[in-house]
Amino acid sequence: MTQPHTSANGALQTRRALRKTLLDLRSNASENTRQQWDHRIGQQLLAWCQQHRPASLGLFWPIQNEPDLRDTYPLLQQ
């Protein structure tokens, strides 16, 4: 297996560090704050989908303090 290009590897490390930072912030936030953030992210996702009309969209089940957008998913079909 080949190793990623140095700049790609640096970008990967940056993404990993950002993900860890954001998950740490979410884990330290109150439940109410996380719900507010999730609602806002869901609204932004809906707006993006209405503007761009993607043919398909990958969804995920939230784990490890990731945003919980499950309430938004049914609205994506409209």
PQR file with spaces between the fields and no chain letter, atoms N, CA, C, O and H, PARSE charges and radii, in Angstrom:
ATOM       1  N    MET     1       0.846   -1.180    0.000 -0.4000 1.5000
ATOM       2  CA   MET     1       0.000    0.000    0.000 -0.0000 2.0000
ATOM       3  C    MET     1       0.887    1.238    0.000  0.5500 1.7000
ATOM       4  O    MET     1       1.861    1.304    0.750 -0.5500 1.4000
ATOM       5  N    THR     2       0.563    2.207   -0.824 -0.4000 1.5000
ATOM       6  CA   THR     2       1.368    3.421   -0.889 -0.0000 2.0000
ATOM       7  C    THR     2       0.941    4.397    0.189  0.5500 1.7000
ATOM       8  O    THR     2      -0.212    4.401    0.621 -0.5500 1.4000
ATOM       9  H    THR     2      -0.228    2.153   -1.434  0.4000 1.0000
ATOM      10  N    GLN     3       1.868    5.210    0.611 -0.4000 1.5000
ATOM      11  CA   GLN     3       1.578    6.238    1.598 -0.0000 2.0000
ATOM      12  C    GLN     3       0.995    7.463    0.912  0.5500 1.7000
ATOM      13  O    GLN     3       1.384    7.779   -0.213 -0.5500 1.4000
ATOM      14  H    GLN     3       2.804    5.206    0.260  0.4000 1.0000
ATOM      15  N    PRO     4       0.063    8.164    1.570 -0.5600 1.5000
ATOM      16  CA   PRO     4      -0.473    9.382    0.967  0.2800 2.0000
ATOM      17  C    PRO     4       0.605   10.428    0.790  0.5500 1.7000
ATOM      18  O    PRO     4       1.589   10.447    1.530 -0.5500 1.4000
ATOM      19  N    HIS     5       0.425   11.290   -0.178 -0.4000 1.5000
ATOM      20  CA   HIS     5       1.327   12.403   -0.412 -0.0000 2.0000
ATOM      21  C    HIS     5       1.434   13.221    0.873  0.5500 1.7000
ATOM      22  O    HIS     5       0.480   13.279    1.650 -0.5500 1.4000
ATOM      23  H    HIS     5      -0.374   11.274   -0.779  0.4000 1.0000
ATOM      24  N    THR     6       2.553   13.836    1.097 -0.4000 1.5000
ATOM      25  CA   THR     6       2.799   14.577    2.333 -0.0000 2.0000
ATOM      26  C    THR     6       1.726   15.612    2.611  0.5500 1.7000
ATOM      27  O    THR     6       1.256   15.707    3.745 -0.5500 1.4000
ATOM      28  H    THR     6       3.328   13.789    0.466  0.4000 1.0000
ATOM      29  N    SER     7       1.322   16.392    1.616 -0.4000 1.5000
ATOM      30  CA   SER     7       0.297   17.414    1.853 -0.0000 2.0000
ATOM      31  C    SER     7      -1.043   16.764    2.169  0.5500 1.7000
ATOM      32  O    SER     7      -1.805   17.285    2.983 -0.5500 1.4000
ATOM      33  H    SER     7       1.704   16.315    0.695  0.4000 1.0000
ATOM      34  N    ALA     8      -1.339   15.629    1.534 -0.4000 1.5000
ATOM      35  CA   ALA     8      -2.572   14.908    1.828 -0.0000 2.0000
ATOM      36  C    ALA     8      -2.530   14.366    3.253  0.5500 1.7000
ATOM      37  O    ALA     8      -3.534   14.396    3.965 -0.5500 1.4000
ATOM      38  H    ALA     8      -0.720   15.206    0.872  0.4000 1.0000
ATOM      39  N    ASN     9      -1.372   13.875    3.663 -0.4000 1.5000
ATOM      40  CA   ASN     9      -1.213   13.362    5.019 -0.0000 2.0000
ATOM      41  C    ASN     9      -1.389   14.487    6.037  0.5500 1.7000
ATOM      42  O    ASN     9      -2.017   14.292    7.077 -0.5500 1.4000
ATOM      43  H    ASN     9      -0.556   13.851    3.084  0.4000 1.0000
ATOM      44  N    GLY    10      -0.840   15.651    5.743 -0.4000 1.5000
ATOM      45  CA   GLY    10      -1.011   16.804    6.626 -0.0000 2.0000
ATOM      46  C    GLY    10      -2.461   17.220    6.737  0.5500 1.7000
ATOM      47  O    GLY    10      -2.933   17.567    7.820 -0.5500 1.4000
ATOM      48  H    GLY    10      -0.329   15.809    4.898  0.4000 1.0000
ATOM      49  N    ALA    11      -3.167   17.187    5.621 -0.4000 1.5000
ATOM      50  CA   ALA    11      -4.587   17.533    5.626 -0.0000 2.0000
ATOM      51  C    ALA    11      -5.379   16.516    6.441  0.5500 1.7000
ATOM      52  O    ALA    11      -6.304   16.879    7.168 -0.5500 1.4000
ATOM      53  H    ALA    11      -2.784   16.906    4.741  0.4000 1.0000
ATOM      54  N    LEU    12      -5.010   15.242    6.318 -0.4000 1.5000
ATOM      55  CA   LEU    12      -5.676   14.193    7.083 -0.0000 2.0000
ATOM      56  C    LEU    12      -5.468   14.419    8.574  0.5500 1.7000
ATOM      57  O    LEU    12      -6.408   14.297    9.359 -0.5500 1.4000
ATOM      58  H    LEU    12      -4.258   14.948    5.728  0.4000 1.0000
ATOM      59  N    GLN    13      -4.255   14.744    8.963 -0.4000 1.5000
ATOM      60  CA   GLN    13      -3.970   15.006   10.375 -0.0000 2.0000
ATOM      61  C    GLN    13      -4.746   16.229   10.869  0.5500 1.7000
ATOM      62  O    GLN    13      -5.231   16.243   12.000 -0.5500 1.4000
ATOM      63  H    GLN    13      -3.491   14.843    8.325  0.4000 1.0000
ATOM      64  N    THR    14      -4.862   17.245   10.027 -0.4000 1.5000
ATOM      65  CA   THR    14      -5.613   18.438   10.394 -0.0000 2.0000
ATOM      66  C    THR    14      -7.090   18.107   10.587  0.5500 1.7000
ATOM      67  O    THR    14      -7.714   18.579   11.538 -0.5500 1.4000
ATOM      68  H    THR    14      -4.468   17.233    9.108  0.4000 1.0000
ATOM      69  N    ARG    15      -7.652   17.297    9.687 -0.4000 1.5000
ATOM      70  CA   ARG    15      -9.059   16.898    9.817 -0.0000 2.0000
ATOM      71  C    ARG    15      -9.278   16.079   11.083  0.5500 1.7000
ATOM      72  O    ARG    15     -10.273   16.265   11.783 -0.5500 1.4000
ATOM      73  H    ARG    15      -7.145   16.913    8.915  0.4000 1.0000
ATOM      74  N    ARG    16      -8.357   15.184   11.372 -0.4000 1.5000
ATOM      75  CA   ARG    16      -8.471   14.378   12.591 -0.0000 2.0000
ATOM      76  C    ARG    16      -8.426   15.250   13.839  0.5500 1.7000
ATOM      77  O    ARG    16      -9.201   15.054   14.775 -0.5500 1.4000
ATOM      78  H    ARG    16      -7.548   15.033   10.803  0.4000 1.0000
ATOM      79  N    ALA    17      -7.511   16.216   13.839 -0.4000 1.5000
ATOM      80  CA   ALA    17      -7.395   17.120   14.985 -0.0000 2.0000
ATOM      81  C    ALA    17      -8.653   17.964   15.134  0.5500 1.7000
ATOM      82  O    ALA    17      -9.129   18.177   16.249 -0.5500 1.4000
ATOM      83  H    ALA    17      -6.882   16.375   13.078  0.4000 1.0000
ATOM      84  N    LEU    18      -9.193   18.445   14.020 -0.4000 1.5000
ATOM      85  CA   LEU    18     -10.421   19.236   14.065 -0.0000 2.0000
ATOM      86  C    LEU    18     -11.578   18.396   14.582  0.5500 1.7000
ATOM      87  O    LEU    18     -12.349   18.853   15.427 -0.5500 1.4000
ATOM      88  H    LEU    18      -8.806   18.272   13.114  0.4000 1.0000
ATOM      89  N    ARG    19     -11.707   17.162   14.078 -0.4000 1.5000
ATOM      90  CA   ARG    19     -12.778   16.276   14.541 -0.0000 2.0000
ATOM      91  C    ARG    19     -12.671   16.050   16.047  0.5500 1.7000
ATOM      92  O    ARG    19     -13.676   16.120   16.755 -0.5500 1.4000
ATOM      93  H    ARG    19     -11.082   16.791   13.392  0.4000 1.0000
ATOM      94  N    LYS    20     -11.464   15.781   16.542 -0.4000 1.5000
ATOM      95  CA   LYS    20     -11.280   15.559   17.976 -0.0000 2.0000
ATOM      96  C    LYS    20     -11.664   16.797   18.775  0.5500 1.7000
ATOM      97  O    LYS    20     -12.332   16.691   19.803 -0.5500 1.4000
ATOM      98  H    LYS    20     -10.648   15.724   15.967  0.4000 1.0000
ATOM      99  N    THR    21     -11.247   17.960   18.311 -0.4000 1.5000
ATOM     100  CA   THR    21     -11.578   19.204   19.003 -0.0000 2.0000
ATOM     101  C    THR    21     -13.080   19.416   19.063  0.5500 1.7000
ATOM     102  O    THR    21     -13.626   19.748   20.115 -0.5500 1.4000
ATOM     103  H    THR    21     -10.705   18.046   17.476  0.4000 1.0000
ATOM     104  N    LEU    22     -13.749   19.223   17.928 -0.4000 1.5000
ATOM     105  CA   LEU    22     -15.199   19.437   17.892 -0.0000 2.0000
ATOM     106  C    LEU    22     -15.949   18.422   18.751  0.5500 1.7000
ATOM     107  O    LEU    22     -16.907   18.781   19.436 -0.5500 1.4000
ATOM     108  H    LEU    22     -13.306   18.954   17.073  0.4000 1.0000
ATOM     109  N    LEU    23     -15.527   17.165   18.722 -0.4000 1.5000
ATOM     110  CA   LEU    23     -16.179   16.159   19.571 -0.0000 2.0000
ATOM     111  C    LEU    23     -15.941   16.457   21.046  0.5500 1.7000
ATOM     112  O    LEU    23     -16.834   16.255   21.868 -0.5500 1.4000
ATOM     113  H    LEU    23     -14.750   16.873   18.165  0.4000 1.0000
ATOM     114  N    ASP    24     -14.752   16.934   21.390 -0.4000 1.5000
ATOM     115  CA   ASP    24     -14.480   17.317   22.772 -0.0000 2.0000
ATOM     116  C    ASP    24     -15.378   18.472   23.208  0.5500 1.7000
ATOM     117  O    ASP    24     -15.911   18.464   24.318 -0.5500 1.4000
ATOM     118  H    ASP    24     -14.026   17.099   20.722  0.4000 1.0000
ATOM     119  N    LEU    25     -15.543   19.463   22.336 -0.4000 1.5000
ATOM     120  CA   LEU    25     -16.425   20.593   22.655 -0.0000 2.0000
ATOM     121  C    LEU    25     -17.856   20.123   22.871  0.5500 1.7000
ATOM     122  O    LEU    25     -18.523   20.551   23.813 -0.5500 1.4000
ATOM     123  H    LEU    25     -15.110   19.470   21.434  0.4000 1.0000
ATOM     124  N    ARG    26     -18.325   19.236   21.990 -0.4000 1.5000
ATOM     125  CA   ARG    26     -19.691   18.724   22.120 -0.0000 2.0000
ATOM     126  C    ARG    26     -19.863   17.929   23.411  0.5500 1.7000
ATOM     127  O    ARG    26     -20.901   18.028   24.066 -0.5500 1.4000
ATOM     128  H    ARG    26     -17.783   18.888   21.225  0.4000 1.0000
ATOM     129  N    SER    27     -18.860   17.148   23.780 -0.4000 1.5000
ATOM     130  CA   SER    27     -18.994   16.324   24.981 -0.0000 2.0000
ATOM     131  C    SER    27     -19.029   17.185   26.244  0.5500 1.7000
ATOM     132  O    SER    27     -19.572   16.766   27.266 -0.5500 1.4000
ATOM     133  H    SER    27     -18.017   17.068   23.248  0.4000 1.0000
ATOM     134  N    ASN    28     -18.455   18.376   26.177 -0.4000 1.5000
ATOM     135  CA   ASN    28     -18.448   19.270   27.334 -0.0000 2.0000
ATOM     136  C    ASN    28     -19.623   20.240   27.348  0.5500 1.7000
ATOM     137  O    ASN    28     -19.803   20.965   28.327 -0.5500 1.4000
ATOM     138  H    ASN    28     -18.013   18.716   25.346  0.4000 1.0000
ATOM     139  N    ALA    29     -20.423   20.271   26.292 -0.4000 1.5000
ATOM     140  CA   ALA    29     -21.574   21.169   26.223 -0.0000 2.0000
ATOM     141  C    ALA    29     -22.781   20.518   26.897  0.5500 1.7000
ATOM     142  O    ALA    29     -22.855   19.295   27.016 -0.5500 1.4000
ATOM     143  H    ALA    29     -20.276   19.682   25.497  0.4000 1.0000
ATOM     144  N    SER    30     -23.710   21.343   27.329 -0.4000 1.5000
ATOM     145  CA   SER    30     -24.924   20.810   27.941 -0.0000 2.0000
ATOM     146  C    SER    30     -25.791   20.136   26.876  0.5500 1.7000
ATOM     147  O    SER    30     -25.635   20.386   25.681 -0.5500 1.4000
ATOM     148  H    SER    30     -23.650   22.337   27.232  0.4000 1.0000
ATOM     149  N    GLU    31     -26.698   19.286   27.326 -0.4000 1.5000
ATOM     150  CA   GLU    31     -27.618   18.601   26.405 -0.0000 2.0000
ATOM     151  C    GLU    31     -28.439   19.627   25.619  0.5500 1.7000
ATOM     152  O    GLU    31     -28.643   19.472   24.415 -0.5500 1.4000
ATOM     153  H    GLU    31     -26.825   19.083   28.297  0.4000 1.0000
ATOM     154  N    ASN    32     -28.900   20.656   26.290 -0.4000 1.5000
ATOM     155  CA   ASN    32     -29.691   21.695   25.631 -0.0000 2.0000
ATOM     156  C    ASN    32     -28.885   22.399   24.539  0.5500 1.7000
ATOM     157  O    ASN    32     -29.397   22.651   23.449 -0.5500 1.4000
ATOM     158  H    ASN    32     -28.734   20.782   27.269  0.4000 1.0000
ATOM     159  N    THR    33     -27.645   22.708   24.833 -0.4000 1.5000
ATOM     160  CA   THR    33     -26.775   23.355   23.847 -0.0000 2.0000
ATOM     161  C    THR    33     -26.552   22.452   22.647  0.5500 1.7000
ATOM     162  O    THR    33     -26.625   22.907   21.505 -0.5500 1.4000
ATOM     163  H    THR    33     -27.229   22.502   25.719  0.4000 1.0000
ATOM     164  N    ARG    34     -26.279   21.163   22.895 -0.4000 1.5000
ATOM     165  CA   ARG    34     -26.081   20.221   21.780 -0.0000 2.0000
ATOM     166  C    ARG    34     -27.342   20.125   20.915  0.5500 1.7000
ATOM     167  O    ARG    34     -27.247   20.065   19.689 -0.5500 1.4000
ATOM     168  H    ARG    34     -26.220   20.793   23.823  0.4000 1.0000
ATOM     169  N    GLN    35     -28.512   20.109   21.541 -0.4000 1.5000
ATOM     170  CA   GLN    35     -29.764   20.052   20.783 -0.0000 2.0000
ATOM     171  C    GLN    35     -29.937   21.306   19.923  0.5500 1.7000
ATOM     172  O    GLN    35     -30.390   21.217   18.782 -0.5500 1.4000
ATOM     173  H    GLN    35     -28.589   20.158   22.537  0.4000 1.0000
ATOM     174  N    GLN    36     -29.584   22.457   20.458 -0.4000 1.5000
ATOM     175  CA   GLN    36     -29.662   23.698   19.687 -0.0000 2.0000
ATOM     176  C    GLN    36     -28.705   23.645   18.498  0.5500 1.7000
ATOM     177  O    GLN    36     -29.070   24.015   17.382 -0.5500 1.4000
ATOM     178  H    GLN    36     -29.217   22.529   21.385  0.4000 1.0000
ATOM     179  N    TRP    37     -27.492   23.188   18.742 -0.4000 1.5000
ATOM     180  CA   TRP    37     -26.516   23.063   17.654 -0.0000 2.0000
ATOM     181  C    TRP    37     -27.025   22.105   16.593  0.5500 1.7000
ATOM     182  O    TRP    37     -26.937   22.394   15.400 -0.5500 1.4000
ATOM     183  H    TRP    37     -27.196   22.888   19.649  0.4000 1.0000
ATOM     184  N    ASP    38     -27.560   20.956   17.021 -0.4000 1.5000
ATOM     185  CA   ASP    38     -28.055   19.953   16.077 -0.0000 2.0000
ATOM     186  C    ASP    38     -29.189   20.515   15.233  0.5500 1.7000
ATOM     187  O    ASP    38     -29.250   20.269   14.028 -0.5500 1.4000
ATOM     188  H    ASP    38     -27.631   20.721   17.990  0.4000 1.0000
ATOM     189  N    HIS    39     -30.081   21.265   15.855 -0.4000 1.5000
ATOM     190  CA   HIS    39     -31.194   21.873   15.113 -0.0000 2.0000
ATOM     191  C    HIS    39     -30.655   22.838   14.056  0.5500 1.7000
ATOM     192  O    HIS    39     -31.106   22.838   12.911 -0.5500 1.4000
ATOM     193  H    HIS    39     -30.031   21.465   16.834  0.4000 1.0000
ATOM     194  N    ARG    40     -29.700   23.646   14.451 -0.4000 1.5000
ATOM     195  CA   ARG    40     -29.133   24.619   13.510 -0.0000 2.0000
ATOM     196  C    ARG    40     -28.402   23.923   12.353  0.5500 1.7000
ATOM     197  O    ARG    40     -28.541   24.327   11.199 -0.5500 1.4000
ATOM     198  H    ARG    40     -29.333   23.647   15.381  0.4000 1.0000
ATOM     199  N    ILE    41     -27.639   22.897   12.659 -0.4000 1.5000
ATOM     200  CA   ILE    41     -26.959   22.132   11.611 -0.0000 2.0000
ATOM     201  C    ILE    41     -27.998   21.516   10.677  0.5500 1.7000
ATOM     202  O    ILE    41     -27.832   21.543    9.458 -0.5500 1.4000
ATOM     203  H    ILE    41     -27.526   22.569   13.596  0.4000 1.0000
ATOM     204  N    GLY    42     -29.063   20.964   11.244 -0.4000 1.5000
ATOM     205  CA   GLY    42     -30.131   20.372   10.432 -0.0000 2.0000
ATOM     206  C    GLY    42     -30.773   21.391    9.515  0.5500 1.7000
ATOM     207  O    GLY    42     -31.052   21.088    8.355 -0.5500 1.4000
ATOM     208  H    GLY    42     -29.198   20.942   12.235  0.4000 1.0000
ATOM     209  N    GLN    43     -31.014   22.596   10.015 -0.4000 1.5000
ATOM     210  CA   GLN    43     -31.592   23.658    9.184 -0.0000 2.0000
ATOM     211  C    GLN    43     -30.649   24.040    8.045  0.5500 1.7000
ATOM     212  O    GLN    43     -31.092   24.275    6.920 -0.5500 1.4000
ATOM     213  H    GLN    43     -30.787   22.842   10.958  0.4000 1.0000
ATOM     214  N    GLN    44     -29.366   24.101    8.334 -0.4000 1.5000
ATOM     215  CA   GLN    44     -28.388   24.423    7.298 -0.0000 2.0000
ATOM     216  C    GLN    44     -28.307   23.311    6.254  0.5500 1.7000
ATOM     217  O    GLN    44     -28.144   23.584    5.065 -0.5500 1.4000
ATOM     218  H    GLN    44     -29.007   23.909    9.248  0.4000 1.0000
ATOM     219  N    LEU    45     -28.420   22.069    6.693 -0.4000 1.5000
ATOM     220  CA   LEU    45     -28.429   20.943    5.759 -0.0000 2.0000
ATOM     221  C    LEU    45     -29.647   21.014    4.849  0.5500 1.7000
ATOM     222  O    LEU    45     -29.534   20.818    3.639 -0.5500 1.4000
ATOM     223  H    LEU    45     -28.553   21.847    7.659  0.4000 1.0000
ATOM     224  N    LEU    46     -30.819   21.295    5.431 -0.4000 1.5000
ATOM     225  CA   LEU    46     -32.038   21.424    4.619 -0.0000 2.0000
ATOM     226  C    LEU    46     -31.896   22.541    3.589  0.5500 1.7000
ATOM     227  O    LEU    46     -32.259   22.366    2.425 -0.5500 1.4000
ATOM     228  H    LEU    46     -30.911   21.454    6.413  0.4000 1.0000
ATOM     229  N    ALA    47     -31.378   23.670    4.010 -0.4000 1.5000
ATOM     230  CA   ALA    47     -31.209   24.801    3.090 -0.0000 2.0000
ATOM     231  C    ALA    47     -30.247   24.434    1.962  0.5500 1.7000
ATOM     232  O    ALA    47     -30.494   24.765    0.802 -0.5500 1.4000
ATOM     233  H    ALA    47     -31.084   23.812    4.955  0.4000 1.0000
ATOM     234  N    TRP    48     -29.155   23.753    2.297 -0.4000 1.5000
ATOM     235  CA   TRP    48     -28.185   23.348    1.277 -0.0000 2.0000
ATOM     236  C    TRP    48     -28.835   22.394    0.281  0.5500 1.7000
ATOM     237  O    TRP    48     -28.655   22.536   -0.929 -0.5500 1.4000
ATOM     238  H    TRP    48     -28.954   23.485    3.239  0.4000 1.0000
ATOM     239  N    CYS    49     -29.586   21.429    0.785 -0.4000 1.5000
ATOM     240  CA   CYS    49     -30.233   20.446   -0.093 -0.0000 2.0000
ATOM     241  C    CYS    49     -31.284   21.105   -0.988  0.5500 1.7000
ATOM     242  O    CYS    49     -31.426   20.727   -2.151 -0.5500 1.4000
ATOM     243  H    CYS    49     -29.733   21.314    1.767  0.4000 1.0000
ATOM     244  N    GLN    50     -32.017   22.079   -0.463 -0.4000 1.5000
ATOM     245  CA   GLN    50     -33.007   22.791   -1.277 -0.0000 2.0000
ATOM     246  C    GLN    50     -32.330   23.582   -2.383  0.5500 1.7000
ATOM     247  O    GLN    50     -32.860   23.683   -3.490 -0.5500 1.4000
ATOM     248  H    GLN    50     -31.902   22.386    0.482  0.4000 1.0000
ATOM     249  N    GLN    51     -31.187   24.131   -2.098 -0.4000 1.5000
ATOM     250  CA   GLN    51     -30.465   24.920   -3.095 -0.0000 2.0000
ATOM     251  C    GLN    51     -29.802   24.038   -4.145  0.5500 1.7000
ATOM     252  O    GLN    51     -29.843   24.361   -5.333 -0.5500 1.4000
ATOM     253  H    GLN    51     -30.756   24.049   -1.200  0.4000 1.0000
ATOM     254  N    HIS    52     -29.195   22.937   -3.733 -0.4000 1.5000
ATOM     255  CA   HIS    52     -28.377   22.127   -4.637 -0.0000 2.0000
ATOM     256  C    HIS    52     -29.085   20.894   -5.193  0.5500 1.7000
ATOM     257  O    HIS    52     -28.639   20.327   -6.190 -0.5500 1.4000
ATOM     258  H    HIS    52     -29.161   22.674   -2.768  0.4000 1.0000
ATOM     259  N    ARG    53     -30.175   20.474   -4.569 -0.4000 1.5000
ATOM     260  CA   ARG    53     -30.957   19.321   -5.028 -0.0000 2.0000
ATOM     261  C    ARG    53     -30.081   18.110   -5.377  0.5500 1.7000
ATOM     262  O    ARG    53     -30.070   17.679   -6.530 -0.5500 1.4000
ATOM     263  H    ARG    53     -30.537   20.934   -3.758  0.4000 1.0000
ATOM     264  N    PRO    54     -29.354   17.561   -4.410 -0.5600 1.5000
ATOM     265  CA   PRO    54     -28.510   16.398   -4.720  0.2800 2.0000
ATOM     266  C    PRO    54     -29.369   15.189   -5.094  0.5500 1.7000
ATOM     267  O    PRO    54     -30.477   15.024   -4.582 -0.5500 1.4000
ATOM     268  N    ALA    55     -28.855   14.355   -5.981 -0.4000 1.5000
ATOM     269  CA   ALA    55     -29.576   13.146   -6.392 -0.0000 2.0000
ATOM     270  C    ALA    55     -29.587   12.112   -5.262  0.5500 1.7000
ATOM     271  O    ALA    55     -30.519   11.316   -5.151 -0.5500 1.4000
ATOM     272  H    ALA    55     -27.956   14.489   -6.397  0.4000 1.0000
ATOM     273  N    SER    56     -28.562   12.129   -4.439 -0.4000 1.5000
ATOM     274  CA   SER    56     -28.500   11.228   -3.288 -0.0000 2.0000
ATOM     275  C    SER    56     -27.710   11.908   -2.180  0.5500 1.7000
ATOM     276  O    SER    56     -26.976   12.871   -2.404 -0.5500 1.4000
ATOM     277  H    SER    56     -27.805   12.776   -4.529  0.4000 1.0000
ATOM     278  N    LEU    57     -27.882   11.379   -0.993 -0.4000 1.5000
ATOM     279  CA   LEU    57     -27.208   11.963    0.160 -0.0000 2.0000
ATOM     280  C    LEU    57     -26.948   10.855    1.167  0.5500 1.7000
ATOM     281  O    LEU    57     -27.871   10.125    1.531 -0.5500 1.4000
ATOM     282  H    LEU    57     -28.478   10.596   -0.811  0.4000 1.0000
ATOM     283  N    GLY    58     -25.717   10.717    1.621 -0.4000 1.5000
ATOM     284  CA   GLY    58     -25.381    9.723    2.631 -0.0000 2.0000
ATOM     285  C    GLY    58     -25.722   10.253    4.020  0.5500 1.7000
ATOM     286  O    GLY    58     -25.383   11.386    4.360 -0.5500 1.4000
ATOM     287  H    GLY    58     -24.968   11.310    1.326  0.4000 1.0000
ATOM     288  N    LEU    59     -26.386    9.440    4.805 -0.4000 1.5000
ATOM     289  CA   LEU    59     -26.767    9.812    6.165 -0.0000 2.0000
ATOM     290  C    LEU    59     -26.059    8.892    7.145  0.5500 1.7000
ATOM     291  O    LEU    59     -25.567    7.833    6.755 -0.5500 1.4000
ATOM     292  H    LEU    59     -26.662    8.520    4.528  0.4000 1.0000
ATOM     293  N    PHE    60     -26.001    9.281    8.406 -0.4000 1.5000
ATOM     294  CA   PHE    60     -25.310    8.478    9.400 -0.0000 2.0000
ATOM     295  C    PHE    60     -26.086    8.449   10.696  0.5500 1.7000
ATOM     296  O    PHE    60     -26.886    9.340   10.982 -0.5500 1.4000
ATOM     297  H    PHE    60     -26.400   10.142    8.723  0.4000 1.0000
ATOM     298  N    TRP    61     -25.840    7.423   11.467 -0.4000 1.5000
ATOM     299  CA   TRP    61     -26.365    7.321   12.820 -0.0000 2.0000
ATOM     300  C    TRP    61     -25.323    7.949   13.732  0.5500 1.7000
ATOM     301  O    TRP    61     -24.158    7.554   13.683 -0.5500 1.4000
ATOM     302  H    TRP    61     -25.190    6.699   11.235  0.4000 1.0000
ATOM     303  N    PRO    62     -25.705    8.916   14.565 -0.5600 1.5000
ATOM     304  CA   PRO    62     -24.707    9.625   15.378  0.2800 2.0000
ATOM     305  C    PRO    62     -24.063    8.726   16.433  0.5500 1.7000
ATOM     306  O    PRO    62     -24.742    7.992   17.152 -0.5500 1.4000
ATOM     307  N    ILE    63     -22.747    8.805   16.503 -0.4000 1.5000
ATOM     308  CA   ILE    63     -21.988    8.098   17.536 -0.0000 2.0000
ATOM     309  C    ILE    63     -20.951    9.069   18.093  0.5500 1.7000
ATOM     310  O    ILE    63     -20.628   10.069   17.452 -0.5500 1.4000
ATOM     311  H    ILE    63     -22.196    9.402   15.919  0.4000 1.0000
ATOM     312  N    GLN    64     -20.439    8.783   19.262 -0.4000 1.5000
ATOM     313  CA   GLN    64     -19.341    9.554   19.853 -0.0000 2.0000
ATOM     314  C    GLN    64     -19.614   11.058   19.891  0.5500 1.7000
ATOM     315  O    GLN    64     -18.748   11.850   19.519 -0.5500 1.4000
ATOM     316  H    GLN    64     -20.701    7.971   19.783  0.4000 1.0000
ATOM     317  N    ASN    65     -20.791   11.456   20.331 -0.4000 1.5000
ATOM     318  CA   ASN    65     -21.145   12.878   20.442 -0.0000 2.0000
ATOM     319  C    ASN    65     -21.226   13.610   19.115  0.5500 1.7000
ATOM     320  O    ASN    65     -21.138   14.838   19.086 -0.5500 1.4000
ATOM     321  H    ASN    65     -21.494   10.813   20.634  0.4000 1.0000
ATOM     322  N    GLU    66     -21.392   12.880   18.006 -0.4000 1.5000
ATOM     323  CA   GLU    66     -21.582   13.538   16.709 -0.0000 2.0000
ATOM     324  C    GLU    66     -22.958   14.204   16.695  0.5500 1.7000
ATOM     325  O    GLU    66     -23.836   13.831   17.472 -0.5500 1.4000
ATOM     326  H    GLU    66     -21.464   11.883   18.029  0.4000 1.0000
ATOM     327  N    PRO    67     -23.147   15.190   15.809 -0.5600 1.5000
ATOM     328  CA   PRO    67     -24.467   15.819   15.714  0.2800 2.0000
ATOM     329  C    PRO    67     -25.547   14.773   15.408  0.5500 1.7000
ATOM     330  O    PRO    67     -25.353   13.876   14.588 -0.5500 1.4000
ATOM     331  N    ASP    68     -26.681   14.915   16.088 -0.4000 1.5000
ATOM     332  CA   ASP    68     -27.813   14.006   15.892 -0.0000 2.0000
ATOM     333  C    ASP    68     -28.824   14.708   14.989  0.5500 1.7000
ATOM     334  O    ASP    68     -29.582   15.568   15.437 -0.5500 1.4000
ATOM     335  H    ASP    68     -26.839   15.644   16.754  0.4000 1.0000
ATOM     336  N    LEU    69     -28.824   14.332   13.724 -0.4000 1.5000
ATOM     337  CA   LEU    69     -29.693   14.969   12.732 -0.0000 2.0000
ATOM     338  C    LEU    69     -30.874   14.085   12.345  0.5500 1.7000
ATOM     339  O    LEU    69     -31.524   14.339   11.331 -0.5500 1.4000
ATOM     340  H    LEU    69     -28.208   13.633   13.360  0.4000 1.0000
ATOM     341  N    ARG    70     -31.160   13.056   13.133 -0.4000 1.5000
ATOM     342  CA   ARG    70     -32.224   12.113   12.770 -0.0000 2.0000
ATOM     343  C    ARG    70     -33.583   12.780   12.621  0.5500 1.7000
ATOM     344  O    ARG    70     -34.399   12.316   11.824 -0.5500 1.4000
ATOM     345  H    ARG    70     -30.632   12.850   13.957  0.4000 1.0000
ATOM     346  N    ASP    71     -33.854   13.850   13.358 -0.4000 1.5000
ATOM     347  CA   ASP    71     -35.127   14.555   13.193 -0.0000 2.0000
ATOM     348  C    ASP    71     -35.208   15.274   11.845  0.5500 1.7000
ATOM     349  O    ASP    71     -36.301   15.537   11.344 -0.5500 1.4000
ATOM     350  H    ASP    71     -33.191   14.226   14.005  0.4000 1.0000
ATOM     351  N    THR    72     -34.081   15.583   11.277 -0.4000 1.5000
ATOM     352  CA   THR    72     -34.015   16.294    9.995 -0.0000 2.0000
ATOM     353  C    THR    72     -34.208   15.340    8.808  0.5500 1.7000
ATOM     354  O    THR    72     -34.721   15.754    7.769 -0.5500 1.4000
ATOM     355  H    THR    72     -33.193   15.370   11.684  0.4000 1.0000
ATOM     356  N    TYR    73     -33.814   14.103    8.946 -0.4000 1.5000
ATOM     357  CA   TYR    73     -33.821   13.173    7.824 -0.0000 2.0000
ATOM     358  C    TYR    73     -35.184   13.067    7.111  0.5500 1.7000
ATOM     359  O    TYR    73     -35.220   13.106    5.881 -0.5500 1.4000
ATOM     360  H    TYR    73     -33.397   13.767    9.791  0.4000 1.0000
ATOM     361  N    PRO    74     -36.300   12.934    7.843 -0.5600 1.5000
ATOM     362  CA   PRO    74     -37.595   12.847    7.117  0.2800 2.0000
ATOM     363  C    PRO    74     -37.907   14.099    6.298  0.5500 1.7000
ATOM     364  O    PRO    74     -38.592   14.016    5.278 -0.5500 1.4000
ATOM     365  N    LEU    75     -37.415   15.247    6.733 -0.4000 1.5000
ATOM     366  CA   LEU    75     -37.678   16.497    6.027 -0.0000 2.0000
ATOM     367  C    LEU    75     -36.910   16.594    4.715  0.5500 1.7000
ATOM     368  O    LEU    75     -37.252   17.406    3.855 -0.5500 1.4000
ATOM     369  H    LEU    75     -36.859   15.314    7.561  0.4000 1.0000
ATOM     370  N    LEU    76     -35.889   15.783    4.560 -0.4000 1.5000
ATOM     371  CA   LEU    76     -35.096   15.797    3.335 -0.0000 2.0000
ATOM     372  C    LEU    76     -35.866   15.225    2.144  0.5500 1.7000
ATOM     373  O    LEU    76     -35.496   15.474    0.997 -0.5500 1.4000
ATOM     374  H    LEU    76     -35.612   15.124    5.259  0.4000 1.0000
ATOM     375  N    GLN    77     -36.920   14.470    2.399 -0.4000 1.5000
ATOM     376  CA   GLN    77     -37.697   13.851    1.334 -0.0000 2.0000
ATOM     377  C    GLN    77     -38.720   14.818    0.743  0.5500 1.7000
ATOM     378  O    GLN    77     -39.336   14.508   -0.276 -0.5500 1.4000
ATOM     379  H    GLN    77     -37.221   14.267    3.331  0.4000 1.0000
ATOM     380  N    GLN    78     -38.908   15.956    1.348 -0.4000 1.5000
ATOM     381  CA   GLN    78     -39.930   16.906    0.888 -0.0000 2.0000
ATOM     382  C    GLN    78     -39.434   17.718   -0.276  0.5500 1.7000
ATOM     383  O    GLN    78     -40.161   18.567   -0.792 -0.5500 1.4000
ATOM     384  H    GLN    78     -38.408   16.208    2.176  0.4000 1.0000
